[in-house]
Amino acid sequence: MKKIFTLFLTFCVVTFAIGQSNNLLRDVFEKKIYIDSLGTVLNYRFLTPKNYNDTTFYPLVLFLHGAGERGHDNESQLNYVDKVFGSEVFREKFPCYVVLPQCDSAFRWCETNWSLLRHNIPKNPSVYLSATNQLVDSLIDCLNVDISRLYITGMSMGGFGTWDLISRYPQKFAAAIPICGGADENMACRLKDIPIRTYHGAIDKLVKVSRTRNIVTAIRNCGGKKIYYKEYPKSGHLIWNKVYAEPGLFEWLFSQKKDINLDYK
């Protein structure tokens, strides 16, 4: 009995320590609120570069979460990436701003049906994508952001949002990593000069793998030579942990730089 109690106590202590570690990790992401020009209230988490120096200009990474992380808690959008962007290894190696907005549960980053084989980009960006775009511009205006090194990545619903935002503002981002999303193939020629690495699982049942295959083909048919595509042959929809662990992915991302003479808006 004493041995069982000791094992139980050890388990509780370890569990508490893990929970405490996760909470401490999330604490590096500041909780913030932004209100856009239309009055949309956007919750977001914000990571400041480690060892911040006010004389240095830093890259900015925008992360768009998936459908399951929507809501109002300003917490769920960290579910899969707190250990990515918040890790000591990442922060030491890639000092940057990271912006993690949260979409309301009644909306999407791109207002389209994810199960379709194709879609046309809506005339206007969705409510929360528009607010996010305004947020990024406001951060550029008030912080030491290197506008030649704006990056965007997103998964699932956030993959759709990533494709949508770079289609609308092809001069804005220096590079993009859309994961298991979909794009309007009519926008391919607008995307041909953007460095893109995109990923999809071959047996994805939620977002058809053809969505990524088709936009990659369309961009290449437009003469795009800066797009890289990796397909995981035995994987379904939940591939983002694999993607963000890809060797050299972030080294590639942070090496990308766009012409600062181009208007980022």
C-alpha positions in Angstrom: 0.0 0.0 0.0 2.8 2.4 0.9 4.5 1.6 -2.4 1.3 2.4 -4.3 0.8 5.6 -2.5 4.4 6.6 -3.2 4.0 5.9 -6.9 0.7 7.9 -6.9 2.4 10.8 -5.2 5.3 10.7 -7.6 2.9 10.7 -10.6 1.0 13.7 -9.1 4.2 15.6 -8.6 5.4 14.9 -12.2 2.0 15.8 -13.6 2.0 19.0 -11.7 5.5 19.8 -12.8 4.5 19.2 -16.5 1.4 21.4 -16.2 3.4 24.1 -14.5 6.0 23.9 -17.2 3.4 24.3 -19.9 1.8 27.3 -18.1 5.2 29.0 -17.7 5.9 28.4 -21.4 2.6 30.0 -22.4 3.3 33.0 -20.1 5.9 34.2 -22.6 3.0 34.9 -25.0 1.4 38.2 -23.9 -2.4 38.3 -23.9 -3.6 41.3 -25.9 -6.7 42.7 -27.6 -6.9 44.7 -30.9 -10.0 46.6 -32.1 -10.0 47.3 -35.9 -11.5 50.1 -37.9 -14.9 48.4 -38.0 -15.0 47.7 -34.3 -14.1 44.0 -34.5 -12.5 42.9 -31.3 -9.6 40.6 -32.0 -8.0 38.6 -29.2 -4.4 37.7 -29.9 -1.2 36.5 -28.2 2.1 38.2 -28.8 5.7 37.0 -28.4 8.5 39.6 -28.2 12.0 38.7 -29.4 14.1 37.3 -26.6 16.8 39.7 -25.4 15.0 42.5 -27.2 17.1 45.4 -28.2 15.3 48.6 -29.2 17.9 49.5 -31.8 17.3 46.2 -33.7 14.6 45.6 -36.3 13.1 42.1 -36.0 11.2 39.8 -38.4 7.5 39.2 -37.7 5.7 35.8 -38.0 1.9 35.7 -38.3 0.4 32.3 -37.3 -3.2 31.4 -38.2 -4.8 28.6 -36.2 -7.2 25.9 -37.3 -11.0 25.6 -36.8 -10.8 23.8 -33.5 -9.0 26.6 -31.9 -11.6 29.3 -32.6 -13.3 31.1 -29.7 -12.9 33.9 -27.1 -10.5 32.4 -24.6 -7.3 33.9 -26.1 -5.6 30.6 -25.3 -6.6 27.8 -27.7 -4.7 29.3 -30.6 -1.5 28.2 -28.7 -2.5 24.6 -28.5 -0.2 23.2 -31.1 2.5 25.9 -31.4 3.4 27.1 -27.9 6.2 24.5 -27.8 7.3 25.6 -31.3 7.5 29.4 -31.1 7.9 29.5 -27.3 10.7 27.1 -27.0 14.1 28.3 -25.8 15.8 26.8 -28.9 13.5 28.7 -31.3 13.7 32.0 -29.4 17.5 31.9 -29.1 18.0 30.9 -32.8 15.3 33.1 -34.4 14.6 36.3 -32.4 11.4 37.6 -33.8 7.9 38.9 -33.1 5.2 36.2 -33.3 1.5 37.2 -33.6 -1.2 34.6 -32.9 -4.7 36.0 -33.4 -7.8 34.1 -32.5 -10.8 33.8 -34.8 -14.3 33.9 -33.4 -16.1 30.6 -33.5 -18.8 31.9 -35.8 -16.3 32.9 -38.5 -13.5 31.6 -40.6 -10.2 33.0 -41.8 -11.5 32.5 -45.3 -15.3 32.2 -45.6 -15.5 29.1 -47.8 -16.5 25.5 -47.5 -13.4 23.5 -46.7 -14.8 20.3 -48.2 -15.1 21.8 -51.7 -12.7 20.7 -54.5 -12.1 24.4 -55.3 -13.4 27.9 -54.4 -13.2 31.4 -55.7 -11.7 33.9 -53.3 -14.4 36.0 -51.7 -14.6 39.7 -52.8 -13.6 40.9 -49.3 -11.4 39.2 -46.6 -13.3 37.7 -43.8 -14.1 39.7 -40.7 -11.3 38.3 -38.6 -8.7 38.0 -41.4 -9.3 41.7 -42.1 -8.9 42.6 -38.5 -5.7 40.5 -38.4 -4.3 42.3 -41.4 -5.0 45.6 -39.7 -3.3 44.4 -36.6 -0.2 43.5 -38.4 -0.1 46.9 -40.0 -0.5 48.6 -36.6 2.4 46.5 -35.2 4.6 47.6 -38.1 3.7 51.2 -37.4 4.6 51.1 -33.7 7.3 48.4 -33.3 10.8 47.7 -34.7 9.5 45.4 -37.4 11.7 44.5 -40.4 9.1 44.9 -43.2 11.4 43.0 -45.5 10.9 39.9 -43.3 7.2 39.5 -42.7 6.2 35.8 -42.6 2.9 33.9 -42.5 2.0 30.3 -41.7 -1.2 28.6 -40.9 -2.8 25.1 -40.6 -6.1 23.7 -41.9 -8.5 26.7 -41.6 -5.4 28.8 -41.1 -3.9 27.2 -44.2 -6.9 28.6 -46.2 -6.4 32.0 -44.4 -2.7 32.0 -45.3 -3.4 31.3 -49.0 -6.2 34.0 -48.9 -4.0 36.7 -47.4 -1.0 36.2 -49.6 -3.4 36.2 -52.6 -4.8 39.5 -51.6 -1.4 41.1 -50.7 1.3 39.3 -52.7 3.8 42.0 -51.9 3.4 41.9 -48.2 5.0 38.7 -47.0 8.6 37.5 -47.7 7.5 33.9 -47.3 4.6 31.6 -46.5 4.0 28.1 -45.0 0.4 27.1 -45.6 -0.4 23.6 -44.2 -3.3 21.4 -45.4 -5.3 24.3 -46.8 -6.7 25.4 -50.1 -6.5 28.4 -52.4 -8.3 30.0 -55.4 -6.3 28.6 -58.4 -7.2 31.7 -60.3 -4.8 33.6 -58.0 -1.8 31.5 -58.9 -0.1 34.0 -61.1 -0.2 36.5 -58.3 1.6 34.0 -56.1 4.3 32.9 -58.4 7.1 35.1 -57.0 6.4 34.4 -53.3 8.7 31.8 -51.6 6.2 29.2 -50.4 6.6 25.8 -48.7 3.3 24.0 -48.5 2.4 20.6 -47.0 -0.5 18.1 -47.1 -1.3 14.6 -46.0 -2.2 12.3 -48.9 -5.1 10.6 -47.1 -6.6 13.8 -45.6 -10.3 13.3 -45.3 -11.2 16.9 -44.1 -9.4 19.0 -46.7 -8.8 17.1 -50.0 -5.1 16.8 -50.9 -6.0 18.0 -54.4 -6.5 21.5 -52.9 -2.8 21.8 -52.4 -1.7 19.8 -55.4 -3.8 21.9 -57.7 -2.6 25.3 -56.5 1.0 24.1 -56.6 0.5 23.0 -60.2 -1.2 26.3 -61.1 1.6 28.4 -59.6 4.2 26.3 -61.5 2.2 26.7 -64.7 2.4 30.4 -64.2 6.2 30.2 -64.1 6.5 30.1 -60.3 9.9 28.6 -59.3 9.8 29.5 -55.6 7.2 27.0 -54.4 8.1 23.7 -52.7 5.5 21.0 -51.9 5.8 18.0 -49.6 3.1 15.4 -49.4 3.0 12.9 -46.5 1.9 9.6 -48.2 0.5 7.9 -45.0 -0.8 10.9 -43.2 -4.3 12.4 -42.9 -5.2 15.9 -41.7 -3.1 16.3 -38.5 0.3 16.9 -40.0 1.3 20.2 -38.5 3.6 18.7 -35.8 5.5 16.9 -38.6 5.7 20.1 -40.6 7.0 22.4 -37.9 9.6 19.7 -37.1 10.9 19.5 -40.7 14.7 19.9 -40.7 15.7 23.3 -42.0 12.2 24.7 -42.2 12.7 27.7 -40.0 16.2 28.3 -41.3 14.7 28.6 -44.7 11.8 30.8 -43.5 14.1 33.3 -41.8 16.5 33.5 -44.7 13.8 34.9 -47.0 13.8 38.6 -47.5 11.7 40.7 -49.9 12.6 43.9 -51.7 11.9 46.7 -49.2 11.2 49.1 -52.1 7.9 47.2 -52.6 4.9 48.5 -50.7 4.0 45.8 -48.1 0.3 46.8 -48.0 
